[in-house]
Amino acid sequence: MTIKLVAFDMDGTFLNDQNTYNHQRFGEILKELRAKDVRVVAASGSQYQRLLDQFDEFKTEMDFVSQNGAAVYSNSQPLLIQAMPAEAVTATLDIINHQFEPTDIAEHLVVGVKSAYVDQTISQAAFDLTYHYYNHLQRVNNLPTVTPKVLQDQVTSIGVTFADQVDFKAVISKLRQALPAGLSSQTSGYNTELISENSVNKAAGLRELQNRFNIADDEIMTFGDNENDLSMLELTPYGYAVANATDKIKGAVNHHTESNNDEGVLNVLSRLI
């Protein structure tokens, strides 16, 4: 087995439940992997800026697949920005705000390249929770009517978090059926759906890096816990589910490791080196 790239999801996979990781151990592993010319990729549904903050001391040695693959960066430069058409942004916001009961939606946001955006009326508690995943976050007036032109940004995804009391399977089925042609959504955990172009997923994001650095599918090792990780887990024979992954993810892969709280990703990477 020759591995040239390792990619891990963040929330629920690499990060523990305290939203952090073993910096010292990761730094030691990263140094050894890079010495072997293995690329190390954080692949997340959240924004690039958050990943840079989380890996501040390591960011020059890493690549980033952010926003579920809509924005891919290597050597601090964008390799891919897959933006949603303006009319699709308008149509999706209309669906979220008019085809569901207000009590069904806990929160929604628009995610761009420069920042993520929430409505001016959002509560401080909801803002703080959203900031946990999108730390470049702005309040805007009348979020349901925003457009890329108004924001002066490229919109790469729209996130919607459903309230705890809803039948999640039922509402995501309704959402997916209503989405405009060319768009799809992926579950990222915590009752949240991330909507983007059909072509956007973590495997497609990794493909940009594969093409740039001439890396085959069977030279990749991936780690995940939820539906939005499935594409990259199935990309390679070396896809790993952490112990706290959903049953669907556990059943889709042949390899398993300890939970996010037990440093499952780092344990496998330690054995790799």
C-alpha positions in Angstrom: 0.0 0.0 0.0 1.4 3.4 -1.1 -0.5 6.4 0.3 0.2 9.8 -1.2 -2.7 11.7 0.3 -4.7 11.5 3.5 -8.0 13.5 3.9 -10.1 13.8 7.0 -13.5 15.3 7.8 -13.4 17.7 10.7 -16.5 17.9 12.9 -17.3 14.4 14.4 -14.2 12.9 12.8 -10.9 14.7 13.4 -12.1 17.2 16.0 -13.2 16.0 19.4 -16.4 17.1 21.0 -14.6 20.1 22.5 -13.9 21.3 19.0 -10.2 20.8 19.2 -7.5 18.2 18.6 -4.1 17.0 19.9 -2.0 19.7 18.3 1.3 18.3 19.5 0.6 14.8 18.2 -0.8 16.0 14.9 2.2 18.3 14.4 4.6 15.3 14.8 2.5 13.1 12.5 2.2 15.9 9.9 6.0 16.4 9.9 6.6 12.7 9.2 3.9 12.5 6.5 5.2 15.5 4.7 8.8 14.1 4.9 7.4 11.1 3.0 5.7 13.5 0.5 2.2 12.6 1.7 -0.3 15.4 1.2 -2.5 16.1 4.2 -6.0 17.5 3.6 -8.7 18.8 5.9 -12.0 18.1 4.0 -14.9 19.9 5.7 -18.4 21.3 5.1 -17.4 24.5 6.8 -15.5 27.4 5.3 -11.9 27.8 4.3 -11.3 30.6 6.8 -12.3 28.4 9.7 -9.9 25.7 8.6 -7.1 28.2 8.4 -7.8 29.3 12.0 -7.9 25.7 13.2 -4.6 24.8 11.6 -2.9 28.1 12.0 0.5 26.6 12.8 0.3 23.9 10.2 -1.6 25.6 7.3 1.4 26.0 5.1 1.9 22.2 5.1 -1.7 21.3 4.3 -4.4 21.4 1.6 -8.0 22.3 2.2 -11.3 21.0 0.7 -13.9 23.3 2.2 -17.6 23.8 1.9 -18.0 20.1 1.0 -15.7 20.5 -2.0 -17.0 23.8 -3.4 -13.8 25.6 -2.5 -10.4 23.8 -2.8 -7.1 25.4 -1.8 -3.5 24.4 -2.1 -0.5 26.4 -1.3 -2.9 29.2 -0.1 -4.3 29.5 -3.7 -7.7 28.4 -4.9 -7.8 25.4 -7.2 -11.6 25.4 -7.5 -14.5 27.7 -6.6 -17.8 26.1 -7.7 -20.4 28.9 -7.2 -24.1 28.6 -7.4 -25.9 30.5 -10.2 -27.7 33.7 -8.9 -31.1 32.4 -9.9 -30.5 29.1 -8.0 -29.6 31.1 -4.9 -32.9 33.0 -5.1 -34.9 29.9 -5.8 -33.4 28.0 -2.9 -33.9 30.8 -0.4 -37.5 31.0 -1.5 -38.0 27.3 -0.9 -36.5 27.4 2.6 -38.5 30.5 3.6 -41.9 29.6 2.0 -42.3 25.9 1.7 -41.6 25.0 5.3 -43.3 26.1 8.5 -41.3 28.8 10.3 -41.0 26.5 13.3 -39.4 23.7 11.1 -36.3 25.8 10.5 -33.9 26.5 13.4 -31.6 28.6 11.2 -30.2 29.0 7.7 -27.3 30.8 6.2 -25.7 31.7 2.9 -22.1 30.7 2.4 -19.8 32.6 0.1 -16.1 32.7 -0.6 -15.4 35.8 1.4 -17.8 35.1 4.3 -20.9 33.4 5.5 -24.1 35.4 6.0 -27.0 35.2 8.4 -30.1 37.3 8.9 -29.8 40.5 11.0 -32.6 39.2 13.2 -30.7 36.1 14.3 -30.5 35.6 18.1 -27.1 35.9 19.7 -27.3 32.3 20.8 -27.9 31.1 17.2 -25.2 33.4 15.9 -22.7 32.0 18.4 -23.6 28.4 17.4 -23.2 29.2 13.7 -20.0 31.0 14.4 -18.7 27.7 15.7 -18.6 26.4 12.1 -18.3 29.7 10.2 -16.0 32.1 12.0 -16.1 34.6 9.1 -19.8 35.4 9.6 -21.8 38.6 8.9 -25.3 39.7 9.7 -27.2 41.0 6.7 -30.6 42.7 6.2 -33.4 40.4 4.9 -31.3 37.2 4.2 -34.2 35.6 2.1 -33.7 38.2 -0.6 -29.9 38.4 -0.8 -28.1 37.7 -4.1 -24.5 37.2 -5.0 -24.5 40.7 -6.4 -25.9 42.2 -3.2 -23.3 40.3 -1.2 -20.5 41.1 -3.7 -19.5 37.5 -3.2 -19.7 34.1 -4.9 -22.2 31.9 -3.2 -21.0 28.3 -2.9 -23.6 26.8 -0.6 -26.7 27.4 1.4 -27.1 25.7 4.8 -30.4 25.0 6.5 -30.7 23.5 10.0 -34.0 22.0 10.9 -35.5 22.2 14.4 -35.1 19.2 16.7 -38.7 18.3 16.8 -39.2 17.8 13.0 -39.1 14.4 11.2 -35.7 15.0 9.7 -36.0 12.3 7.0 -39.3 13.7 5.9 -38.1 17.3 5.7 -34.9 16.6 3.8 -36.9 14.5 1.3 -39.2 17.4 0.8 -36.3 19.8 0.5 -34.4 17.7 -2.0 -37.5 17.2 -4.2 -38.1 20.9 -4.3 -34.6 22.1 -5.1 -33.9 23.6 -8.5 -32.4 21.5 -11.2 -28.7 21.3 -10.9 -28.6 21.5 -7.1 -28.5 18.9 -4.4 -28.1 18.7 -0.7 -25.9 16.6 1.7 -26.4 16.0 5.4 -23.5 17.3 7.4 -24.8 16.3 10.9 -26.7 18.2 13.6 -29.9 18.3 11.5 -28.2 20.4 8.9 -28.4 20.2 5.1 -25.8 21.9 2.9 -27.1 22.8 -0.6 -24.8 23.3 -3.5 -24.2 22.5 -7.2 -24.8 18.8 -8.1 -21.1 18.4 -8.9 -20.0 19.5 -5.5 -18.8 16.8 -3.0 -15.7 16.0 -1.2 -14.5 13.4 -3.7 -14.8 16.0 -6.5 -12.7 18.4 -4.3 -10.1 15.8 -3.8 -10.1 15.1 -7.5 -8.7 18.6 -8.0 -5.7 17.7 -5.8 -5.4 14.3 -7.4 -5.1 15.9 -10.9 -2.7 18.6 -9.7 -0.3 16.1 -7.9 -0.9 13.0 -10.0 -2.4 10.8 -7.2 -4.4 7.7 -8.0 -7.6 6.7 -6.1 -5.8 3.8 -4.4 -3.1 6.1 -3.1 -5.6 8.0 -0.9 -6.7 7.4 2.7 -9.9 9.1 3.9 -11.8 9.5 7.2 -15.4 10.5 7.9 -18.5 10.1 10.0 -21.5 11.4 8.0 -23.3 11.5 4.7 -21.3 14.4 3.3 -18.1 12.2 3.7 -19.5 9.3 1.8 -18.2 10.3 -1.6 -14.6 10.5 -0.5 -14.9 7.4 1.7 -16.0 5.4 -1.4 -13.4 7.1 -3.6 -10.6 4.8 -2.3 -10.2 1.3 -0.9 -8.8 3.0 2.2 -11.8 4.8 3.5 -12.2 4.8 7.3 -15.3 5.4 9.5 -14.8 6.6 13.0 -16.5 4.7 15.8 -19.1 7.4 16.3 -20.0 7.5 12.5 -23.6 7.0 11.4 -24.6 3.4 10.7 -24.8 4.2 7.0 -21.2 5.3 6.9 -20.0 2.4 9.0 -21.7 0.0 6.6 -20.2 1.7 3.5 -16.5 1.1 4.3 -14.3 -1.8 5.1 -12.1 0.1 7.6 -12.9 1.4 11.0 -11.1 3.3 13.7 -11.7 4.8 17.2 -14.0 7.7 17.8 -13.3 11.4 17.3 -12.8 11.6 21.1 -10.3 8.8 21.1 -8.1 10.3 18.3 -9.2 7.6 15.8 -7.7 9.5 12.8 -4.4 10.1 14.4 -4.2 6.5 15.6 -4.4 5.3 12.0 -2.0 7.9 10.7 0.5 6.9 13.4 0.4 3.3 12.1 0.7 4.6 8.5 4.0 6.3 9.2 
